[in-house]
Amino acid sequence: MTRLFKISIAALAMIGTSTAAFAQRDPAYQAARTAGQIGEQPDGYLGIVGAGSAELRALVNNINIQRKAAYTQQSAQSGSTVDQFAVTSGCNLIARTVPGEKYKAPDGIWKTRTSAPPERIASCI
């Protein structure tokens, strides 16, 4: 198996549990996601669309801290760097958005997912 493939498999496994866990723990996460106030970014972390309230910034910061901890642990197991693992996770998280949710396109602009596949960075497989 190639190293990139191993990272992708590990990232998919981590995403399957962590993203759902984040959403289930805090209904504010799902509400903000549905309202288009937050979205997935190519770097594997959540971003705030627009200014956002202090509460929203705290929510996103907390989730991103948890994601970084998970990426750190999983990257050590997959033999990749934290940044490599985070970007691979970002590719997968953007791919898993549903119509109506926000994501950041490779050009840095927030987009709303349609029924078409989302725009992702070239290194996404």
HELIX and SHEET records of a PDB file:
HELIX    1   1 ARG A    3  ARG A   25  1                                  23    
HELIX    2   2 PRO A   27  THR A   34  1                                   8    
HELIX    3   3 ALA A   54  SER A   78  1                                  25    
HELIX    4   4 VAL A   82  ALA A   95  1                                  14    
SHEET    1   A 4 LEU A  46  ILE A  48  0                                        
SHEET    2   A 4 ILE A  38  GLU A  40 -1                                        
SHEET    3   A 4 LYS A 102  LYS A 104  1                                        
SHEET    4   A 4 TRP A 110  THR A 112 -1                                        
END                                                                             
